[in-house]
Amino acid sequence: MVTPKSKLAHLSRTLVVLDTALKALGSAYYQEPMVDDSDQHMMIAEMQREKGDFRMAAYNKRRILSDRLADCGVRVSSPPSAFRGL
């Protein structure tokens, strides 16, 4: 049974994994003369996290990571099962 407490713990772990992946990727995705607005989306995700909306923060960070990987030529067809439902 999924409890609100276990869901919150799962979302917290998910955010840690996403933060780690985004940090590891760094700016490797960036190519001139690309327009990159993902930093603005990252700020929004951090504001959502600070407000306690971990679900939306994780969702937005997953989108940012997916977009940045796509910019590197890595095709992400579907999120891993850990991220489904976010």
Summary of the structure (lengths in Angstrom):
residues: 86
radius of gyration: 13.5
end to end distance: 17.7
largest distance: 49.0
contacts: 194
relative contact order: 0.17
helix: 65%
strand: 0%
